[in-house]
Amino acid sequence: MTAVLGQAPVAIVKNNGESPLSNFVADIQRIRASRELKQPVELSVMTNGGLRAPIPAGPVTMGSVFELMPFENELVVLDAPGAVVQQLFDYAARIKMPVSGAVYAAVEGKPQDIRIGGSRLSPRVPTPLPFPTT
């Protein structure tokens, strides 16, 4: 647990919704999934509930990572149609969920001008899924 994996020039913390820590973890997940699959993975999302501790400034150790995510997590990759991706963004905009690999504007809790890898999302008519509303 004392092995040093890297250095954090400042503490990387979370707060409600999108934060430096949740964005960092979403980016790492997308990079790792791309490496494992040997092909680009366009999006990654992260919920704050799975992040249990900040990464303090200074050496980042295996123990720091374990404190951050102390569960036996698995990285899951899904191939989702545009309508499902639209629903993901509808939910993400409401709760300010971190999304890696995309940019969009949230206007009154609704996503606008969603761009994934620079290309605009053009979903078909969405089929409602049971995403939580709170």
A tleap script that builds the chain and sets N, CA, C and O, in Angstrom:
source leaprc.protein.ff14SB
mol = sequence {
  NMET THR ALA VAL LEU GLY GLN ALA PRO VAL
  ALA ILE VAL LYS ASN ASN GLY GLU SER PRO
  LEU SER ASN PHE VAL ALA ASP ILE GLN ARG
  ILE ARG ALA SER ARG GLU LEU LYS GLN PRO
  VAL GLU LEU SER VAL MET THR ASN GLY GLY
  LEU ARG ALA PRO ILE PRO ALA GLY PRO VAL
  THR MET GLY SER VAL PHE GLU LEU MET PRO
  PHE GLU ASN GLU LEU VAL VAL LEU ASP ALA
  PRO GLY ALA VAL VAL GLN GLN LEU PHE ASP
  TYR ALA ALA ARG ILE LYS MET PRO VAL SER
  GLY ALA VAL TYR ALA ALA VAL GLU GLY LYS
  PRO GLN ASP ILE ARG ILE GLY GLY SER ARG
  LEU SER PRO ARG VAL PRO THR PRO LEU PRO
  PHE PRO THR CTHR
}
set mol.1.N position { 0.805 -1.203 0.000 }
set mol.1.CA position { 0.000 0.000 0.000 }
set mol.1.C position { 0.848 1.267 0.000 }
set mol.1.O position { 0.318 2.355 -0.224 }
set mol.2.N position { 2.139 1.152 0.244 }
set mol.2.CA position { 2.994 2.331 0.295 }
set mol.2.C position { 3.645 2.658 -1.045 }
set mol.2.O position { 4.316 3.682 -1.171 }
set mol.3.N position { 3.455 1.800 -2.047 }
set mol.3.CA position { 4.040 2.064 -3.363 }
set mol.3.C position { 3.495 3.377 -3.925 }
set mol.3.O position { 2.284 3.598 -3.933 }
set mol.4.N position { 4.386 4.241 -4.391 }
set mol.4.CA position { 3.993 5.542 -4.938 }
set mol.4.C position { 3.665 5.383 -6.414 }
set mol.4.O position { 4.479 4.897 -7.199 }
set mol.5.N position { 2.446 5.805 -6.779 }
set mol.5.CA position { 1.969 5.693 -8.161 }
set mol.5.C position { 2.148 6.990 -8.932 }
set mol.5.O position { 2.191 6.985 -10.162 }
set mol.6.N position { 2.251 8.089 -8.222 }
set mol.6.CA position { 2.385 9.394 -8.869 }
set mol.6.C position { 2.393 10.489 -7.827 }
set mol.6.O position { 2.470 10.226 -6.627 }
set mol.7.N position { 2.314 11.719 -8.299 }
set mol.7.CA position { 2.335 12.886 -7.426 }
set mol.7.C position { 1.118 13.758 -7.721 }
set mol.7.O position { 0.778 13.980 -8.883 }
set mol.8.N position { 0.478 14.242 -6.692 }
set mol.8.CA position { -0.625 15.202 -6.835 }
set mol.8.C position { -0.093 16.558 -6.379 }
set mol.8.O position { 0.235 16.720 -5.204 }
set mol.9.N position { 0.000 17.530 -7.277 }
set mol.9.CA position { 0.528 18.840 -6.880 }
set mol.9.C position { -0.381 19.569 -5.886 }
set mol.9.O position { 0.087 20.396 -5.102 }
set mol.10.N position { -1.661 19.264 -5.922 }
set mol.10.CA position { -2.645 19.800 -4.975 }
set mol.10.C position { -3.589 18.666 -4.614 }
set mol.10.O position { -3.631 17.650 -5.307 }
set mol.11.N position { -4.342 18.828 -3.545 }
set mol.11.CA position { -5.344 17.826 -3.181 }
set mol.11.C position { -6.401 17.760 -4.285 }
set mol.11.O position { -6.798 18.788 -4.833 }
set mol.12.N position { -6.848 16.560 -4.601 }
set mol.12.CA position { -7.898 16.362 -5.605 }
set mol.12.C position { -9.139 15.937 -4.836 }
set mol.12.O position { -9.186 14.850 -4.260 }
set mol.13.N position { -10.146 16.807 -4.833 }
set mol.13.CA position { -11.301 16.617 -3.961 }
set mol.13.C position { -12.587 16.484 -4.755 }
set mol.13.O position { -12.657 16.807 -5.940 }
set mol.14.N position { -13.599 15.997 -4.055 }
set mol.14.CA position { -14.927 15.903 -4.661 }
set mol.14.C position { -15.862 16.867 -3.950 }
set mol.14.O position { -15.607 17.306 -2.829 }
set mol.15.N position { -16.944 17.178 -4.634 }
set mol.15.CA position { -18.042 17.924 -4.046 }
set mol.15.C position { -19.302 17.406 -4.715 }
set mol.15.O position { -19.231 16.471 -5.512 }
set mol.16.N position { -20.429 17.979 -4.416 }
set mol.16.CA position { -21.661 17.529 -5.056 }
set mol.16.C position { -21.576 17.743 -6.560 }
set mol.16.O position { -21.090 18.776 -7.020 }
set mol.17.N position { -22.049 16.768 -7.318 }
set mol.17.CA position { -22.016 16.877 -8.773 }
set mol.17.C position { -20.612 16.716 -9.322 }
set mol.17.O position { -19.795 15.976 -8.773 }
set mol.18.N position { -20.346 17.410 -10.399 }
set mol.18.CA position { -19.052 17.328 -11.063 }
set mol.18.C position { -17.986 17.964 -10.177 }
set mol.18.O position { -18.228 18.994 -9.549 }
set mol.19.N position { -16.808 17.346 -10.129 }
set mol.19.CA position { -15.720 17.853 -9.294 }
set mol.19.C position { -14.389 17.423 -9.886 }
set mol.19.O position { -14.349 16.554 -10.756 }
set mol.20.N position { -13.300 18.023 -9.422 }
set mol.20.CA position { -11.991 17.601 -9.925 }
set mol.20.C position { -11.748 16.095 -9.738 }
set mol.20.O position { -11.213 15.439 -10.632 }
set mol.21.N position { -12.138 15.550 -8.583 }
set mol.21.CA position { -11.888 14.133 -8.320 }
set mol.21.C position { -12.737 13.233 -9.214 }
set mol.21.O position { -12.224 12.278 -9.798 }
set mol.22.N position { -14.025 13.528 -9.324 }
set mol.22.CA position { -14.892 12.673 -10.144 }
set mol.22.C position { -14.530 12.784 -11.624 }
set mol.22.O position { -14.612 11.795 -12.352 }
set mol.23.N position { -14.132 13.969 -12.076 }
set mol.23.CA position { -13.680 14.109 -13.465 }
set mol.23.C position { -12.400 13.314 -13.712 }
set mol.23.O position { -12.252 12.660 -14.744 }
set mol.24.N position { -11.483 13.379 -12.756 }
set mol.24.CA position { -10.221 12.655 -12.861 }
set mol.24.C position { -10.463 11.146 -12.971 }
set mol.24.O position { -9.873 10.478 -13.820 }
set mol.25.N position { -11.330 10.618 -12.110 }
set mol.25.CA position { -11.612 9.179 -12.126 }
set mol.25.C position { -12.322 8.795 -13.431 }
set mol.25.O position { -12.003 7.759 -14.015 }
set mol.26.N position { -13.270 9.600 -13.895 }
set mol.26.CA position { -13.950 9.304 -15.167 }
set mol.26.C position { -12.944 9.271 -16.318 }
set mol.26.O position { -13.025 8.403 -17.187 }
set mol.27.N position { -11.998 10.213 -16.325 }
set mol.27.CA position { -10.962 10.224 -17.369 }
set mol.27.C position { -10.093 8.963 -17.302 }
set mol.27.O position { -9.810 8.341 -18.326 }
set mol.28.N position { -9.680 8.598 -16.097 }
set mol.28.CA position { -8.843 7.406 -15.930 }
set mol.28.C position { -9.580 6.153 -16.403 }
set mol.28.O position { -8.996 5.299 -17.069 }
set mol.29.N position { -10.864 6.047 -16.056 }
set mol.29.CA position { -11.653 4.887 -16.489 }
set mol.29.C position { -11.703 4.794 -18.014 }
set mol.29.O position { -11.538 3.712 -18.577 }
set mol.30.N position { -11.929 5.919 -18.677 }
set mol.30.CA position { -12.019 5.913 -20.142 }
set mol.30.C position { -10.684 5.526 -20.771 }
set mol.30.O position { -10.640 4.752 -21.728 }
set mol.31.N position { -9.607 6.065 -20.231 }
set mol.31.CA position { -8.271 5.733 -20.745 }
set mol.31.C position { -7.974 4.252 -20.544 }
set mol.31.O position { -7.466 3.590 -21.449 }
set mol.32.N position { -8.291 3.734 -19.361 }
set mol.32.CA position { -8.014 2.320 -19.057 }
set mol.32.C position { -8.856 1.390 -19.930 }
set mol.32.O position { -8.354 0.388 -20.440 }
set mol.33.N position { -10.132 1.723 -20.098 }
set mol.33.CA position { -10.997 0.892 -20.939 }
set mol.33.C position { -10.493 0.878 -22.376 }
set mol.33.O position { -10.493 -0.169 -23.023 }
set mol.34.N position { -10.064 2.030 -22.879 }
set mol.34.CA position { -9.513 2.098 -24.243 }
set mol.34.C position { -8.275 1.229 -24.378 }
set mol.34.O position { -8.092 0.541 -25.382 }
set mol.35.N position { -7.435 1.268 -23.369 }
set mol.35.CA position { -6.209 0.463 -23.392 }
set mol.35.C position { -6.533 -1.033 -23.365 }
set mol.35.O position { -5.953 -1.810 -24.124 }
set mol.36.N position { -7.449 -1.428 -22.501 }
set mol.36.CA position { -7.801 -2.850 -22.381 }
set mol.36.C position { -8.457 -3.374 -23.653 }
set mol.36.O position { -8.184 -4.498 -24.076 }
set mol.37.N position { -9.319 -2.568 -24.263 }
set mol.37.CA position { -10.034 -2.996 -25.470 }
set mol.37.C position { -9.237 -2.774 -26.752 }
set mol.37.O position { -9.600 -3.267 -27.820 }
set mol.38.N position { -8.140 -2.019 -26.624 }
set mol.38.CA position { -7.302 -1.681 -27.785 }
set mol.38.C position { -8.111 -0.960 -28.862 }
set mol.38.O position { -7.911 -1.168 -30.059 }
set mol.39.N position { -9.031 -0.104 -28.404 }
set mol.39.CA position { -9.815 0.753 -29.295 }
set mol.39.C position { -10.363 1.902 -28.462 }
set mol.39.O position { -10.482 1.784 -27.243 }
set mol.40.N position { -10.694 3.003 -29.108 }
set mol.40.CA position { -11.189 4.150 -28.338 }
set mol.40.C position { -12.509 3.847 -27.634 }
set mol.40.O position { -13.398 3.210 -28.199 }
set mol.41.N position { -12.620 4.305 -26.416 }
set mol.41.CA position { -13.877 4.300 -25.670 }
set mol.41.C position { -14.258 5.774 -25.566 }
set mol.41.O position { -13.505 6.581 -25.023 }
set mol.42.N position { -15.422 6.113 -26.086 }
set mol.42.CA position { -15.776 7.512 -26.260 }
set mol.42.C position { -16.230 8.216 -24.984 }
set mol.42.O position { -15.972 9.408 -24.822 }
set mol.43.N position { -16.891 7.516 -24.088 }
set mol.43.CA position { -17.452 8.140 -22.890 }
set mol.43.C position { -17.136 7.338 -21.644 }
set mol.43.O position { -16.954 6.121 -21.694 }
set mol.44.N position { -17.075 8.040 -20.531 }
set mol.44.CA position { -16.999 7.404 -19.219 }
set mol.44.C position { -17.759 8.296 -18.249 }
set mol.44.O position { -17.707 9.522 -18.343 }
set mol.45.N position { -18.457 7.670 -17.326 }
set mol.45.CA position { -19.160 8.424 -16.287 }
set mol.45.C position { -18.734 7.910 -14.924 }
set mol.45.O position { -18.287 6.772 -14.781 }
set mol.46.N position { -18.881 8.768 -13.930 }
set mol.46.CA position { -18.525 8.398 -12.564 }
set mol.46.C position { -19.537 9.013 -11.630 }
set mol.46.O position { -19.929 10.167 -11.806 }
set mol.47.N position { -19.964 8.257 -10.636 }
set mol.47.CA position { -20.842 8.806 -9.615 }
set mol.47.C position { -20.027 9.116 -8.376 }
set mol.47.O position { -19.058 8.419 -8.074 }
set mol.48.N position { -20.408 10.142 -7.669 }
set mol.48.CA position { -19.683 10.527 -6.458 }
set mol.48.C position { -19.812 9.507 -5.341 }
set mol.48.O position { -18.944 9.430 -4.471 }
set mol.49.N position { -20.888 8.718 -5.352 }
set mol.49.CA position { -21.090 7.750 -4.284 }
set mol.49.C position { -19.989 6.724 -4.166 }
set mol.49.O position { -19.756 6.194 -3.080 }
set mol.50.N position { -19.304 6.430 -5.260 }
set mol.50.CA position { -18.238 5.443 -5.225 }
set mol.50.C position { -16.898 6.005 -4.792 }
set mol.50.O position { -15.947 5.250 -4.588 }
set mol.51.N position { -16.809 7.316 -4.648 }
set mol.51.CA position { -15.547 7.964 -4.272 }
set mol.51.C position { -15.598 8.283 -2.781 }
set mol.51.O position { -16.404 9.106 -2.347 }
set mol.52.N position { -14.743 7.637 -2.001 }
set mol.52.CA position { -14.850 7.705 -0.543 }
set mol.52.C position { -13.852 8.617 0.142 }
set mol.52.O position { -14.033 8.921 1.321 }
set mol.53.N position { -12.801 9.071 -0.541 }
set mol.53.CA position { -11.807 9.926 0.110 }
set mol.53.C position { -11.117 10.771 -0.958 }
set mol.53.O position { -10.984 10.335 -2.102 }
set mol.54.N position { -10.680 11.970 -0.597 }
set mol.54.CA position { -9.912 12.774 -1.554 }
set mol.54.C position { -8.517 12.187 -1.745 }
set mol.54.O position { -8.060 11.363 -0.952 }
set mol.55.N position { -7.862 12.619 -2.793 }
set mol.55.CA position { -6.445 12.281 -2.975 }
set mol.55.C position { -5.663 13.474 -2.428 }
set mol.55.O position { -5.758 14.572 -2.977 }
set mol.56.N position { -4.900 13.278 -1.366 }
set mol.56.CA position { -4.178 14.412 -0.780 }
set mol.56.C position { -3.029 14.874 -1.668 }
set mol.56.O position { -2.521 14.115 -2.493 }
set mol.57.N position { -2.630 16.116 -1.489 }
set mol.57.CA position { -1.464 16.647 -2.203 }
set mol.57.C position { -0.238 15.837 -1.796 }
set mol.57.O position { -0.115 15.416 -0.646 }
set mol.58.N position { 0.666 15.624 -2.749 }
set mol.58.CA position { 1.892 14.888 -2.467 }
set mol.58.C position { 1.880 13.537 -3.143 }
set mol.58.O position { 1.189 13.346 -4.143 }
set mol.59.N position { 2.642 12.595 -2.603 }
set mol.59.CA position { 2.715 11.270 -3.216 }
set mol.59.C position { 1.360 10.569 -3.215 }
set mol.59.O position { 0.675 10.530 -2.193 }
set mol.60.N position { 0.984 10.023 -4.348 }
set mol.60.CA position { -0.244 9.227 -4.443 }
set mol.60.C position { 0.187 7.771 -4.348 }
set mol.60.O position { 0.903 7.260 -5.209 }
set mol.61.N position { -0.261 7.117 -3.289 }
set mol.61.CA position { 0.144 5.734 -3.047 }
set mol.61.C position { -0.988 4.773 -3.401 }
set mol.61.O position { -2.128 5.181 -3.618 }
set mol.62.N position { -0.648 3.507 -3.453 }
set mol.62.CA position { -1.668 2.475 -3.646 }
set mol.62.C position { -2.702 2.588 -2.532 }
set mol.62.O position { -3.894 2.399 -2.774 }
set mol.63.N position { -2.262 2.894 -1.321 }
set mol.63.CA position { -3.182 3.082 -0.204 }
set mol.63.C position { -4.141 4.240 -0.438 }
set mol.63.O position { -5.314 4.147 -0.076 }
set mol.64.N position { -3.664 5.334 -1.038 }
set mol.64.CA position { -4.528 6.478 -1.362 }
set mol.64.C position { -5.634 6.061 -2.323 }
set mol.64.O position { -6.787 6.466 -2.174 }
set mol.65.N position { -5.274 5.255 -3.303 }
set mol.65.CA position { -6.251 4.790 -4.286 }
set mol.65.C position { -7.249 3.845 -3.626 }
set mol.65.O position { -8.443 3.901 -3.918 }
set mol.66.N position { -6.771 2.988 -2.748 }
set mol.66.CA position { -7.668 2.076 -2.040 }
set mol.66.C position { -8.642 2.863 -1.157 }
set mol.66.O position { -9.820 2.515 -1.073 }
set mol.67.N position { -8.161 3.909 -0.506 }
set mol.67.CA position { -9.049 4.743 0.307 }
set mol.67.C position { -10.075 5.459 -0.572 }
set mol.67.O position { -11.224 5.637 -0.169 }
set mol.68.N position { -9.662 5.863 -1.758 }
set mol.68.CA position { -10.568 6.530 -2.698 }
set mol.68.C position { -11.698 5.599 -3.119 }
set mol.68.O position { -12.867 5.985 -3.095 }
set mol.69.N position { -11.350 4.377 -3.504 }
set mol.69.CA position { -12.333 3.405 -3.987 }
set mol.69.C position { -12.072 2.070 -3.296 }
set mol.69.O position { -11.403 1.204 -3.859 }
set mol.70.N position { -12.597 1.894 -2.069 }
set mol.70.CA position { -12.257 0.713 -1.271 }
set mol.70.C position { -13.073 -0.540 -1.585 }
set mol.70.O position { -13.147 -1.452 -0.761 }
set mol.71.N position { -13.671 -0.590 -2.741 }
set mol.71.CA position { -14.521 -1.720 -3.087 }
set mol.71.C position { -13.868 -2.550 -4.181 }
set mol.71.O position { -12.898 -2.111 -4.799 }
set mol.72.N position { -14.378 -3.717 -4.419 }
set mol.72.CA position { -13.899 -4.543 -5.533 }
set mol.72.C position { -14.638 -4.101 -6.794 }
set mol.72.O position { -15.526 -4.793 -7.291 }
set mol.73.N position { -14.249 -2.936 -7.294 }
set mol.73.CA position { -14.903 -2.356 -8.466 }
set mol.73.C position { -14.517 -3.098 -9.732 }
set mol.73.O position { -13.430 -3.669 -9.830 }
set mol.74.N position { -15.413 -3.081 -10.688 }
set mol.74.CA position { -15.139 -3.614 -12.018 }
set mol.74.C position { -15.435 -2.534 -13.028 }
set mol.74.O position { -16.388 -1.771 -12.872 }
set mol.75.N position { -14.636 -2.468 -14.047 }
set mol.75.CA position { -14.843 -1.526 -15.138 }
set mol.75.C position { -15.724 -2.215 -16.169 }
set mol.75.O position { -15.373 -3.280 -16.678 }
set mol.76.N position { -16.857 -1.615 -16.476 }
set mol.76.CA position { -17.818 -2.197 -17.406 }
set mol.76.C position { -17.932 -1.283 -18.616 }
set mol.76.O position { -18.069 -0.068 -18.469 }
set mol.77.N position { -17.876 -1.861 -19.811 }
set mol.77.CA position { -18.009 -1.099 -21.047 }
set mol.77.C position { -19.287 -1.538 -21.745 }
set mol.77.O position { -19.529 -2.730 -21.936 }
set mol.78.N position { -20.101 -0.559 -22.122 }
set mol.78.CA position { -21.354 -0.816 -22.822 }
set mol.78.C position { -21.316 -0.179 -24.198 }
set mol.78.O position { -20.709 0.874 -24.390 }
set mol.79.N position { -21.963 -0.820 -25.147 }
set mol.79.CA position { -22.161 -0.240 -26.470 }
set mol.79.C position { -23.618 0.199 -26.507 }
set mol.79.O position { -24.512 -0.640 -26.613 }
set mol.80.N position { -23.867 1.493 -26.422 }
set mol.80.CA position { -25.235 1.995 -26.285 }
set mol.80.C position { -25.649 2.792 -27.519 }
set mol.80.O position { -24.845 3.541 -28.075 }
set mol.81.N position { -26.907 2.633 -27.949 }
set mol.81.CA position { -27.408 3.428 -29.067 }
set mol.81.C position { -27.581 4.897 -28.661 }
set mol.81.O position { -27.631 5.220 -27.474 }
set mol.82.N position { -27.669 5.766 -29.649 }
set mol.82.CA position { -27.770 7.196 -29.410 }
set mol.82.C position { -28.891 7.593 -28.482 }
set mol.82.O position { -28.720 8.501 -27.670 }
set mol.83.N position { -30.045 6.933 -28.578 }
set mol.83.CA position { -31.173 7.272 -27.714 }
set mol.83.C position { -30.844 7.026 -26.243 }
set mol.83.O position { -31.247 7.800 -25.375 }
set mol.84.N position { -30.123 5.962 -25.969 }
set mol.84.CA position { -29.732 5.661 -24.589 }
set mol.84.C position { -28.683 6.667 -24.113 }
set mol.84.O position { -28.715 7.104 -22.963 }
set mol.85.N position { -27.761 7.030 -24.995 }
set mol.85.CA position { -26.754 8.028 -24.640 }
set mol.85.C position { -27.441 9.362 -24.339 }
set mol.85.O position { -27.043 10.066 -23.411 }
set mol.86.N position { -28.464 9.713 -25.112 }
set mol.86.CA position { -29.223 10.941 -24.842 }
set mol.86.C position { -29.838 10.882 -23.444 }
set mol.86.O position { -29.799 11.867 -22.706 }
set mol.87.N position { -30.399 9.740 -23.083 }
set mol.87.CA position { -30.987 9.596 -21.750 }
set mol.87.C position { -29.929 9.731 -20.660 }
set mol.87.O position { -30.191 10.301 -19.601 }
set mol.88.N position { -28.745 9.209 -20.920 }
set mol.88.CA position { -27.650 9.364 -19.975 }
set mol.88.C position { -27.371 10.847 -19.747 }
set mol.88.O position { -27.225 11.284 -18.605 }
set mol.89.N position { -27.296 11.619 -20.826 }
set mol.89.CA position { -27.027 13.048 -20.690 }
set mol.89.C position { -28.193 13.792 -20.047 }
set mol.89.O position { -27.975 14.756 -19.313 }
set mol.90.N position { -29.431 13.359 -20.309 }
set mol.90.CA position { -30.583 13.968 -19.644 }
set mol.90.C position { -30.432 13.828 -18.130 }
set mol.90.O position { -30.693 14.770 -17.383 }
set mol.91.N position { -30.014 12.657 -17.692 }
set mol.91.CA position { -29.801 12.397 -16.267 }
set mol.91.C position { -28.568 13.148 -15.755 }
set mol.91.O position { -28.618 13.784 -14.703 }
set mol.92.N position { -27.468 13.072 -16.500 }
set mol.92.CA position { -26.212 13.704 -16.087 }
set mol.92.C position { -26.378 15.208 -15.916 }
set mol.92.O position { -25.820 15.786 -14.983 }
set mol.93.N position { -27.134 15.848 -16.797 }
set mol.93.CA position { -27.323 17.297 -16.706 }
set mol.93.C position { -28.111 17.674 -15.457 }
set mol.93.O position { -27.852 18.715 -14.854 }
set mol.94.N position { -29.062 16.845 -15.066 }
set mol.94.CA position { -29.864 17.132 -13.866 }
set mol.94.C position { -29.036 17.057 -12.597 }
set mol.94.O position { -29.182 17.895 -11.707 }
set mol.95.N position { -28.157 16.047 -12.507 }
set mol.95.CA position { -27.405 15.850 -11.259 }
set mol.95.C position { -25.967 16.342 -11.347 }
set mol.95.O position { -25.208 16.232 -10.384 }
set mol.96.N position { -25.594 16.887 -12.504 }
set mol.96.CA position { -24.219 17.367 -12.736 }
set mol.96.C position { -23.214 16.235 -12.597 }
set mol.96.O position { -22.176 16.384 -11.951 }
set mol.97.N position { -23.536 15.095 -13.214 }
set mol.97.CA position { -22.670 13.916 -13.167 }
set mol.97.C position { -21.465 14.116 -14.090 }
set mol.97.O position { -21.621 14.599 -15.211 }
set mol.98.N position { -20.280 13.756 -13.635 }
set mol.98.CA position { -19.104 13.884 -14.481 }
set mol.98.C position { -19.152 12.920 -15.662 }
set mol.98.O position { -19.477 11.742 -15.513 }
set mol.99.N position { -18.821 13.447 -16.836 }
set mol.99.CA position { -18.773 12.658 -18.064 }
set mol.99.C position { -17.435 12.953 -18.732 }
set mol.99.O position { -17.117 14.112 -18.997 }
set mol.100.N position { -16.667 11.935 -19.000 }
set mol.100.CA position { -15.392 12.086 -19.690 }
set mol.100.C position { -15.584 11.780 -21.171 }
set mol.100.O position { -16.242 10.804 -21.528 }
set mol.101.N position { -15.009 12.614 -22.026 }
set mol.101.CA position { -15.052 12.377 -23.470 }
set mol.101.C position { -16.111 13.179 -24.187 }
set mol.101.O position { -16.266 13.045 -25.401 }
set mol.102.N position { -16.847 14.012 -23.469 }
set mol.102.CA position { -17.913 14.798 -24.084 }
set mol.102.C position { -17.965 16.184 -23.460 }
set mol.102.O position { -17.494 16.405 -22.345 }
set mol.103.N position { -18.546 17.102 -24.204 }
set mol.103.CA position { -18.846 18.425 -23.680 }
set mol.103.C position { -20.292 18.743 -24.029 }
set mol.103.O position { -20.808 18.317 -25.062 }
set mol.104.N position { -20.930 19.497 -23.151 }
set mol.104.CA position { -22.300 19.934 -23.397 }
set mol.104.C position { -22.599 21.087 -22.448 }
set mol.104.O position { -21.891 21.307 -21.466 }
set mol.105.N position { -23.655 21.811 -22.764 }
set mol.105.CA position { -24.135 22.854 -21.867 }
set mol.105.C position { -25.362 22.326 -21.153 }
set mol.105.O position { -26.194 21.648 -21.756 }
set mol.106.N position { -25.478 22.632 -19.876 }
set mol.106.CA position { -26.676 22.274 -19.115 }
set mol.106.C position { -27.466 23.562 -18.905 }
set mol.106.O position { -27.013 24.475 -18.215 }
set mol.107.N position { -28.641 23.622 -19.503 }
set mol.107.CA position { -29.495 24.791 -19.392 }
set mol.107.C position { -30.754 24.377 -18.643 }
set mol.107.O position { -31.548 23.574 -19.133 }
set mol.108.N position { -30.926 24.938 -17.448 }
set mol.108.CA position { -32.054 24.588 -16.587 }
set mol.108.C position { -32.163 23.068 -16.395 }
set mol.108.O position { -33.258 22.506 -16.422 }
set mol.109.N position { -31.008 22.415 -16.201 }
set mol.109.CA position { -30.976 20.979 -15.944 }
set mol.109.C position { -31.181 20.103 -17.163 }
set mol.109.O position { -31.394 18.899 -17.025 }
set mol.110.N position { -31.120 20.681 -18.355 }
set mol.110.CA position { -31.300 19.906 -19.590 }
set mol.110.C position { -30.055 20.052 -20.464 }
set mol.110.O position { -29.528 21.155 -20.608 }
set mol.111.N position { -29.584 18.953 -21.047 }
set mol.111.CA position { -28.372 19.027 -21.861 }
set mol.111.C position { -28.641 19.686 -23.216 }
set mol.111.O position { -29.669 19.444 -23.848 }
set mol.112.N position { -27.704 20.517 -23.640 }
set mol.112.CA position { -27.786 21.191 -24.929 }
set mol.112.C position { -26.457 21.003 -25.660 }
set mol.112.O position { -25.397 20.980 -25.035 }
set mol.113.N position { -26.521 20.870 -26.968 }
set mol.113.CA position { -25.330 20.817 -27.825 }
set mol.113.C position { -24.314 19.785 -27.323 }
set mol.113.O position { -23.163 20.123 -27.049 }
set mol.114.N position { -24.744 18.534 -27.206 }
set mol.114.CA position { -23.880 17.448 -26.734 }
set mol.114.C position { -22.900 17.078 -27.840 }
set mol.114.O position { -23.301 16.776 -28.964 }
set mol.115.N position { -21.622 17.105 -27.511 }
set mol.115.CA position { -20.571 16.734 -28.470 }
set mol.115.C position { -19.693 15.664 -27.843 }
set mol.115.O position { -19.134 15.839 -26.760 }
set mol.116.N position { -19.592 14.556 -28.556 }
set mol.116.CA position { -18.779 13.427 -28.106 }
set mol.116.C position { -17.625 13.299 -29.081 }
set mol.116.O position { -17.824 13.073 -30.275 }
set mol.117.N position { -16.420 13.446 -28.562 }
set mol.117.CA position { -15.256 13.418 -29.435 }
set mol.117.C position { -15.334 14.465 -30.529 }
set mol.117.O position { -14.818 14.247 -31.626 }
set mol.118.N position { -15.969 15.599 -30.256 }
set mol.118.CA position { -16.094 16.682 -31.223 }
set mol.118.C position { -17.296 16.579 -32.147 }
set mol.118.O position { -17.635 17.548 -32.827 }
set mol.119.N position { -17.947 15.423 -32.183 }
set mol.119.CA position { -19.113 15.229 -33.059 }
set mol.119.C position { -20.403 15.405 -32.264 }
set mol.119.O position { -20.507 14.961 -31.121 }
set mol.120.N position { -21.364 16.047 -32.875 }
set mol.120.CA position { -22.645 16.289 -32.209 }
set mol.120.C position { -23.454 14.997 -32.095 }
set mol.120.O position { -23.550 14.230 -33.053 }
set mol.121.N position { -24.037 14.763 -30.913 }
set mol.121.CA position { -24.889 13.601 -30.691 }
set mol.121.C position { -26.194 13.806 -31.439 }
set mol.121.O position { -26.846 14.840 -31.295 }
set mol.122.N position { -26.573 12.815 -32.240 }
set mol.122.CA position { -27.837 12.855 -32.980 }
set mol.122.C position { -28.632 11.601 -32.645 }
set mol.122.O position { -28.642 10.644 -33.419 }
set mol.123.N position { -29.302 11.600 -31.488 }
set mol.123.CA position { -30.042 10.396 -31.101 }
set mol.123.C position { -31.346 10.261 -31.868 }
set mol.123.O position { -31.894 11.236 -32.382 }
set mol.124.N position { -31.823 9.039 -31.931 }
set mol.124.CA position { -33.167 8.788 -32.454 }
set mol.124.C position { -34.142 9.003 -31.313 }
set mol.124.O position { -33.739 9.375 -30.211 }
set mol.125.N position { -35.403 8.777 -31.562 }
set mol.125.CA position { -36.406 8.949 -30.510 }
set mol.125.C position { -36.074 8.026 -29.356 }
set mol.125.O position { -36.001 6.811 -29.544 }
set mol.126.N position { -35.867 8.583 -28.138 }
set mol.126.CA position { -35.475 7.749 -27.012 }
set mol.126.C position { -36.608 6.876 -26.473 }
set mol.126.O position { -37.782 7.247 -26.506 }
set mol.127.N position { -36.220 5.728 -25.986 }
set mol.127.CA position { -37.126 4.838 -25.259 }
set mol.127.C position { -36.849 5.054 -23.787 }
set mol.127.O position { -35.705 4.902 -23.357 }
set mol.128.N position { -37.877 5.410 -22.981 }
set mol.128.CA position { -37.618 5.675 -21.562 }
set mol.128.C position { -36.982 4.493 -20.851 }
set mol.128.O position { -37.400 3.348 -21.022 }
set mol.129.N position { -35.963 4.790 -20.048 }
set mol.129.CA position { -35.325 3.791 -19.194 }
set mol.129.C position { -35.547 4.202 -17.745 }
set mol.129.O position { -35.807 5.373 -17.471 }
set mol.130.N position { -35.449 3.265 -16.821 }
set mol.130.CA position { -35.734 3.581 -15.424 }
set mol.130.C position { -34.582 4.264 -14.689 }
set mol.130.O position { -34.191 3.808 -13.614 }
set mol.131.N position { -34.026 5.355 -15.246 }
set mol.131.CA position { -33.014 6.107 -14.513 }
set mol.131.C position { -33.687 6.788 -13.332 }
set mol.131.O position { -34.826 7.239 -13.454 }
set mol.132.N position { -33.019 6.871 -12.209 }
set mol.132.CA position { -33.619 7.564 -11.060 }
set mol.132.C position { -33.893 9.027 -11.394 }
set mol.132.O position { -33.171 9.634 -12.185 }
set mol.133.N position { -34.913 9.580 -10.802 }
set mol.133.CA position { -35.266 10.976 -11.055 }
set mol.133.C position { -34.807 11.915 -9.952 }
set mol.133.O position { -34.994 13.127 -10.057 }
set mol.134.N position { -34.216 11.380 -8.909 }
set mol.134.CA position { -33.746 12.256 -7.833 }
set mol.134.C position { -32.250 12.239 -7.751 }
set mol.134.O position { -31.671 12.918 -6.903 }
savepdb mol mol.pdb
quit
